[in-house]
Amino acid sequence: MSKFRLTAPMMRSLAIASLLGATMLVSPAIAQTNEQKPPAAAAATSSKPETVEQRIVSLKASLKITPDQEAKWTAVATSMRENAAAMDKLVTAKRAQPAASMTAIDDLKTYQEFSQAHLDGLKNLIPAFKALYDGMPADQKANADQVFQKYGPQGSAKQG
């Protein structure tokens, strides 16, 4: 049996996916208790401490976005908002379905839909963030790398 080892680039990718993907799941409309949703929907839409707008403000400050980078940052923020809106729409649709009538197959399909929305959101966000990141000076890129690393699997465990 071989051991699987995460390299620094893989960890960074996971961290970026964790941080940016989470922005799609953050919304005041989602702050419903998990008991009211099917298990897969509850897992995919668990309450987060920040709204997408708070996350945008926090991320902008953490990344130290300059006035010259504002246009590229606006594209990132717009993508984050679009992703949150798409997730909100899916959450609303799923809330309309009575949880008690869902089968195990329905629950798995719900999980698949939330996973696909998450993946689609990342596909939407990555080009905007890449354009911003590619234009950053080396020290700001290093800071961005640190910001994203702290939200990766290891960072999440440290934060509680």
Backbone as CSV, one residue per row, in Angstrom:
resi,resn,N_x,N_y,N_z,CA_x,CA_y,CA_z,C_x,C_y,C_z
1,MET,0.853,-1.181,0.000,0.000,0.000,0.000,0.895,1.239,0.000
2,SER,0.646,2.160,-0.931,1.469,3.362,-0.995,0.836,4.480,-0.189
3,LYS,1.688,5.347,0.301,1.202,6.502,1.057,0.946,7.647,0.094
4,PHE,-0.121,8.373,0.346,-0.440,9.551,-0.452,0.077,10.758,0.299
5,ARG,0.877,11.569,-0.358,1.464,12.740,0.288,1.096,13.984,-0.498
6,LEU,0.594,14.977,0.196,0.237,16.237,-0.434,1.467,17.122,-0.543
7,THR,1.723,17.604,-1.737,2.827,18.525,-1.944,2.339,19.949,-1.695
8,ALA,3.257,20.880,-1.592,2.890,22.277,-1.344,1.926,22.808,-2.407
9,PRO,2.173,22.573,-3.715,1.212,23.062,-4.710,-0.169,22.425,-4.553
10,MET,-0.213,21.149,-4.188,-1.498,20.489,-3.988,-2.215,21.082,-2.777
11,MET,-1.472,21.347,-1.713,-2.052,21.953,-0.519,-2.595,23.341,-0.841
12,ARG,-1.844,24.082,-1.630,-2.279,25.429,-2.012,-3.574,25.332,-2.822
13,SER,-3.642,24.379,-3.744,-4.859,24.200,-4.536,-6.042,23.851,-3.658
14,LEU,-5.827,22.961,-2.710,-6.902,22.609,-1.782,-7.306,23.811,-0.942
15,ALA,-6.323,24.588,-0.529,-6.624,25.771,0.285,-7.440,26.776,-0.504
16,ILE,-7.050,27.011,-1.743,-7.775,27.950,-2.586,-9.197,27.467,-2.805
17,ALA,-9.341,26.186,-3.109,-10.679,25.637,-3.307,-11.513,25.758,-2.040
18,SER,-10.890,25.501,-0.904,-11.613,25.595,0.372,-12.071,27.013,0.647
19,LEU,-11.168,27.963,0.483,-11.488,29.347,0.798,-12.478,29.943,-0.189
20,LEU,-12.166,29.852,-1.453,-13.009,30.484,-2.448,-14.317,29.738,-2.639
21,GLY,-14.257,28.447,-2.535,-15.486,27.674,-2.642,-16.437,27.973,-1.514
22,ALA,-15.896,28.218,-0.355,-16.743,28.518,0.800,-17.529,29.799,0.594
23,THR,-17.024,30.702,-0.221,-17.738,31.954,-0.434,-19.083,31.712,-1.091
24,MET,-19.193,30.629,-1.830,-20.468,30.333,-2.472,-21.482,29.842,-1.457
25,LEU,-21.029,29.327,-0.371,-21.921,28.738,0.610,-22.347,29.721,1.678
26,VAL,-21.866,30.942,1.589,-22.106,31.896,2.650,-23.219,32.839,2.229
27,SER,-24.272,32.862,3.022,-25.361,33.768,2.730,-26.292,33.826,3.923
28,PRO,-26.838,34.985,4.212,-27.785,35.045,5.326,-28.977,34.124,5.092
29,ALA,-29.347,33.904,3.840,-30.487,33.040,3.547,-30.219,31.588,3.894
30,ILE,-28.959,31.226,4.047,-28.605,29.843,4.317,-28.488,29.577,5.812
31,ALA,-28.620,30.583,6.626,-28.407,30.421,8.063,-29.575,29.702,8.733
32,GLN,-29.990,28.610,8.164,-31.076,27.789,8.666,-30.452,26.598,9.392
33,THR,-31.145,26.034,10.369,-30.559,24.907,11.092,-30.513,23.677,10.215
34,ASN,-29.518,22.832,10.440,-29.310,21.646,9.624,-30.429,20.626,9.768
35,GLU,-31.170,20.639,10.873,-32.237,19.667,11.064,-33.375,19.869,10.071
36,GLN,-33.488,21.026,9.483,-34.582,21.326,8.577,-34.266,20.957,7.135
37,LYS,-33.084,20.448,6.863,-32.671,20.123,5.504,-32.237,18.670,5.437
38,PRO,-32.280,18.077,4.235,-31.727,16.737,4.077,-30.246,16.761,4.423
39,PRO,-29.683,15.643,4.843,-28.272,15.629,5.266,-27.291,16.196,4.244
40,ALA,-27.449,15.851,2.975,-26.502,16.363,1.979,-26.636,17.870,1.827
41,ALA,-27.862,18.358,1.820,-28.067,19.803,1.708,-27.523,20.509,2.941
42,ALA,-27.716,19.908,4.109,-27.199,20.502,5.338,-25.679,20.587,5.297
43,ALA,-25.037,19.536,4.819,-23.573,19.530,4.735,-23.074,20.564,3.746
44,ALA,-23.769,20.702,2.634,-23.326,21.623,1.590,-23.648,23.069,1.897
45,THR,-24.578,23.315,2.813,-24.998,24.684,3.085,-24.890,25.044,4.555
46,SER,-23.968,24.427,5.230,-23.841,24.698,6.663,-23.609,26.184,6.901
47,SER,-24.076,26.666,8.032,-23.932,28.073,8.372,-22.463,28.443,8.471
48,LYS,-22.156,29.607,7.975,-20.798,30.137,8.034,-20.847,31.421,8.841
49,PRO,-19.733,31.795,9.478,-19.753,32.988,10.316,-19.836,34.300,9.541
50,GLU,-19.607,34.293,8.241,-19.586,35.521,7.467,-20.562,35.450,6.304
51,THR,-21.113,36.588,5.912,-21.876,36.666,4.674,-20.870,36.809,3.530
52,VAL,-21.332,36.667,2.316,-20.415,36.805,1.180,-19.843,38.223,1.134
53,GLU,-20.645,39.220,1.488,-20.134,40.601,1.484,-19.050,40.786,2.541
54,GLN,-19.244,40.198,3.708,-18.212,40.276,4.747,-16.953,39.551,4.287
55,ARG,-17.119,38.425,3.615,-15.971,37.657,3.137,-15.210,38.440,2.070
56,ILE,-15.927,39.129,1.206,-15.291,39.946,0.171,-14.447,41.039,0.811
57,VAL,-15.013,41.735,1.773,-14.292,42.805,2.467,-13.066,42.241,3.192
58,SER,-13.254,41.138,3.886,-12.163,40.513,4.633,-11.041,40.033,3.709
59,LEU,-11.424,39.391,2.617,-10.425,38.881,1.678,-9.676,40.024,0.999
60,LYS,-10.390,41.074,0.649,-9.748,42.234,0.019,-8.687,42.823,0.947
61,ALA,-9.037,42.951,2.212,-8.075,43.488,3.186,-6.903,42.527,3.373
62,SER,-7.178,41.238,3.494,-6.114,40.242,3.693,-5.151,40.198,2.510
63,LEU,-5.694,40.365,1.315,-4.855,40.322,0.110,-4.154,41.646,-0.163
64,LYS,-4.516,42.670,0.588,-3.906,43.997,0.464,-4.065,44.548,-0.954
65,ILE,-5.316,44.544,-1.405,-5.618,45.014,-2.754,-5.371,46.520,-2.839
66,THR,-4.638,46.920,-3.859,-4.285,48.326,-4.056,-5.314,48.994,-4.973
67,PRO,-5.336,50.328,-4.989,-6.256,51.023,-5.902,-6.031,50.623,-7.374
68,ASP,-4.788,50.372,-7.759,-4.495,49.967,-9.136,-5.079,48.594,-9.468
69,GLN,-5.336,47.780,-8.454,-5.860,46.422,-8.663,-7.379,46.369,-8.529
70,GLU,-7.991,47.507,-8.284,-9.427,47.558,-7.994,-10.282,46.948,-9.101
71,ALA,-9.978,47.211,-10.356,-10.786,46.669,-11.460,-10.745,45.146,-11.470
72,LYS,-9.560,44.596,-11.285,-9.441,43.126,-11.258,-10.090,42.564,-9.999
73,TRP,-9.974,43.283,-8.886,-10.622,42.832,-7.658,-12.143,42.840,-7.826
74,THR,-12.669,43.857,-8.518,-14.113,43.941,-8.750,-14.607,42.708,-9.491
75,ALA,-13.826,42.214,-10.434,-14.206,40.991,-11.151,-14.245,39.785,-10.200
76,VAL,-13.302,39.716,-9.276,-13.286,38.637,-8.284,-14.518,38.739,-7.388
77,ALA,-14.781,39.935,-6.885,-15.929,40.144,-5.999,-17.245,39.839,-6.717
78,THR,-17.342,40.242,-7.964,-18.544,39.961,-8.756,-18.735,38.459,-8.904
79,SER,-17.663,37.761,-9.174,-17.729,36.306,-9.294,-18.182,35.668,-7.980
80,MET,-17.653,36.166,-6.873,-18.046,35.639,-5.559,-19.537,35.868,-5.325
81,ARG,-20.026,37.048,-5.684,-21.451,37.354,-5.519,-22.323,36.470,-6.412
82,GLU,-21.894,36.291,-7.665,-22.635,35.426,-8.593,-22.699,33.999,-8.063
83,ASN,-21.588,33.534,-7.536,-21.544,32.174,-6.993,-22.481,32.041,-5.797
84,ALA,-22.486,33.040,-4.937,-23.375,33.009,-3.778,-24.835,33.042,-4.225
85,ALA,-25.141,33.841,-5.237,-26.516,33.921,-5.742,-26.953,32.584,-6.344
86,ALA,-26.062,31.938,-7.078,-26.384,30.629,-7.654,-26.637,29.601,-6.548
87,MET,-25.822,29.656,-5.515,-26.008,28.723,-4.407,-27.305,29.030,-3.669
88,ASP,-27.595,30.308,-3.468,-28.854,30.688,-2.817,-30.059,30.159,-3.596
89,LYS,-29.990,30.254,-4.914,-31.079,29.769,-5.767,-31.266,28.261,-5.580
90,LEU,-30.164,27.530,-5.541,-30.238,26.080,-5.338,-30.783,25.751,-3.951
91,VAL,-30.335,26.479,-2.946,-30.821,26.270,-1.579,-32.334,26.500,-1.517
92,THR,-32.785,27.585,-2.143,-34.217,27.895,-2.149,-35.007,26.769,-2.803
93,ALA,-34.516,26.271,-3.919,-35.197,25.173,-4.612,-35.239,23.915,-3.739
94,LYS,-34.156,23.634,-3.058,-34.097,22.429,-2.230,-34.951,22.565,-0.979
95,ARG,-35.059,23.786,-0.457,-35.909,24.004,0.724,-37.376,23.756,0.393
96,ALA,-37.741,23.944,-0.862,-39.126,23.739,-1.280,-39.504,22.256,-1.270
97,GLN,-38.529,21.385,-1.275,-38.795,19.948,-1.243,-38.894,19.479,0.201
98,PRO,-39.960,18.787,0.553,-40.081,18.296,1.925,-39.001,17.244,2.224
99,ALA,-38.206,17.503,3.242,-37.109,16.597,3.593,-37.615,15.206,3.942
100,ALA,-38.761,15.126,4.569,-39.286,13.831,4.999,-39.609,12.914,3.820
101,SER,-39.873,13.498,2.661,-40.225,12.671,1.507,-39.014,12.277,0.657
102,MET,-37.834,12.745,1.029,-36.641,12.449,0.228,-36.102,11.056,0.526
103,THR,-35.756,10.363,-0.540,-35.131,9.048,-0.398,-33.619,9.216,-0.310
104,ALA,-32.925,8.133,-0.039,-31.467,8.164,-0.013,-30.920,8.594,-1.378
105,ILE,-31.549,8.148,-2.439,-31.123,8.533,-3.795,-31.339,10.030,-3.997
106,ASP,-32.477,10.536,-3.544,-32.735,11.987,-3.644,-31.670,12.776,-2.891
107,ASP,-31.302,12.277,-1.713,-30.294,12.948,-0.905,-28.945,12.957,-1.626
108,LEU,-28.591,11.831,-2.225,-27.324,11.773,-2.980,-27.358,12.714,-4.179
109,LYS,-28.480,12.782,-4.844,-28.610,13.697,-5.982,-28.509,15.156,-5.528
110,THR,-29.075,15.441,-4.365,-28.963,16.793,-3.809,-27.500,17.123,-3.547
111,TYR,-26.796,16.192,-2.950,-25.370,16.398,-2.692,-24.620,16.627,-4.003
112,GLN,-24.979,15.856,-5.033,-24.353,16.026,-6.340,-24.625,17.425,-6.896
113,GLU,-25.848,17.904,-6.765,-26.194,19.228,-7.274,-25.406,20.322,-6.552
114,PHE,-25.271,20.195,-5.225,-24.493,21.191,-4.485,-23.013,21.101,-4.846
115,SER,-22.526,19.897,-5.035,-21.124,19.724,-5.440,-20.885,20.329,-6.818
116,GLN,-21.832,20.119,-7.733,-21.699,20.681,-9.077,-21.752,22.203,-9.037
117,ALA,-22.639,22.755,-8.215,-22.720,24.215,-8.080,-21.405,24.761,-7.524
118,HIS,-20.835,24.041,-6.570,-19.543,24.435,-5.997,-18.463,24.413,-7.083
119,LEU,-18.418,23.351,-7.858,-17.438,23.230,-8.938,-17.646,24.313,-9.997
120,ASP,-18.890,24.543,-10.389,-19.184,25.592,-11.376,-18.746,26.958,-10.846
121,GLY,-18.957,27.174,-9.559,-18.543,28.437,-8.952,-17.037,28.629,-9.006
122,LEU,-16.302,27.560,-8.752,-14.845,27.656,-8.839,-14.399,27.930,-10.267
123,LYS,-15.063,27.297,-11.233,-14.742,27.551,-12.639,-15.017,29.018,-12.999
124,ASN,-16.002,29.605,-12.380,-16.340,31.007,-12.578,-15.319,31.922,-11.900
125,LEU,-14.870,31.537,-10.725,-14.005,32.386,-9.906,-12.529,32.336,-10.307
126,ILE,-12.046,31.184,-10.663,-10.606,31.021,-10.908,-10.065,31.977,-11.970
127,PRO,-10.709,32.138,-13.129,-10.140,33.072,-14.118,-10.037,34.509,-13.592
128,ALA,-11.043,34.958,-12.860,-11.002,36.319,-12.308,-9.886,36.443,-11.279
129,PHE,-9.763,35.439,-10.416,-8.720,35.510,-9.405,-7.333,35.372,-10.040
130,LYS,-7.217,34.535,-11.063,-5.930,34.358,-11.741,-5.465,35.674,-12.358
131,ALA,-6.377,36.405,-12.974,-6.016,37.696,-13.570,-5.508,38.657,-12.494
132,LEU,-6.158,38.659,-11.343,-5.717,39.497,-10.231,-4.353,39.039,-9.729
133,TYR,-4.239,37.758,-9.461,-3.010,37.178,-8.896,-1.820,37.378,-9.839
134,ASP,-2.033,37.146,-11.128,-0.944,37.286,-12.102,-0.392,38.702,-12.152
135,GLY,-1.206,39.695,-11.814,-0.754,41.078,-11.833,-0.155,41.560,-10.516
136,MET,-0.125,40.683,-9.534,0.416,41.079,-8.223,1.939,41.036,-8.232
137,PRO,2.579,41.950,-7.496,4.033,41.842,-7.332,4.345,40.607,-6.457
138,ALA,5.590,40.181,-6.486,6.008,38.947,-5.806,5.648,38.933,-4.325
139,ASP,5.851,40.051,-3.625,5.550,40.062,-2.190,4.051,39.934,-1.920
140,GLN,3.235,40.496,-2.783,1.786,40.384,-2.610,1.315,38.966,-2.962
141,LYS,1.944,38.352,-3.969,1.629,36.952,-4.291,1.966,36.053,-3.107
142,ALA,3.111,36.298,-2.488,3.518,35.497,-1.322,2.494,35.673,-0.197
143,ASN,2.021,36.900,-0.007,0.987,37.147,0.994,-0.295,36.385,0.633
144,ALA,-0.695,36.446,-0.637,-1.906,35.737,-1.079,-1.759,34.231,-0.842
145,ASP,-0.580,33.711,-1.135,-0.329,32.283,-0.902,-0.525,31.949,0.573
146,GLN,-0.025,32.806,1.440,-0.172,32.604,2.893,-1.645,32.693,3.307
147,VAL,-2.355,33.665,2.765,-3.774,33.828,3.092,-4.536,32.556,2.735
148,PHE,-4.281,32.020,1.568,-4.997,30.826,1.132,-4.532,29.580,1.873
149,GLN,-3.274,29.486,2.211,-2.774,28.321,2.943,-3.415,28.203,4.314
150,LYS,-3.685,29.323,4.958,-4.256,29.246,6.304,-5.699,28.760,6.290
151,TYR,-6.341,28.768,5.119,-7.699,28.279,5.007,-7.782,26.868,4.438
152,GLY,-6.653,26.223,4.227,-6.632,24.866,3.719,-7.035,23.858,4.770
153,PRO,-6.964,22.573,4.448,-7.360,21.526,5.380,-6.643,21.607,6.724
154,GLN,-5.356,21.904,6.714,-4.629,22.004,7.976,-5.018,23.276,8.718
155,GLY,-5.185,24.383,7.985,-5.580,25.647,8.595,-6.965,25.573,9.202
156,SER,-7.872,24.869,8.531,-9.230,24.717,9.056,-9.211,23.994,10.394
157,ALA,-8.373,22.988,10.513,-8.283,22.231,11.752,-7.734,23.113,12.868
158,LYS,-6.787,23.961,12.539,-6.192,24.852,13.531,-7.184,25.895,14.010
159,GLN,-8.055,26.332,13.096,-8.999,27.398,13.436,-10.202,26.866,14.198
160,GLY,-10.400,25.586,14.218,-11.512,25.027,14.971,-12.587,24.652,14.105
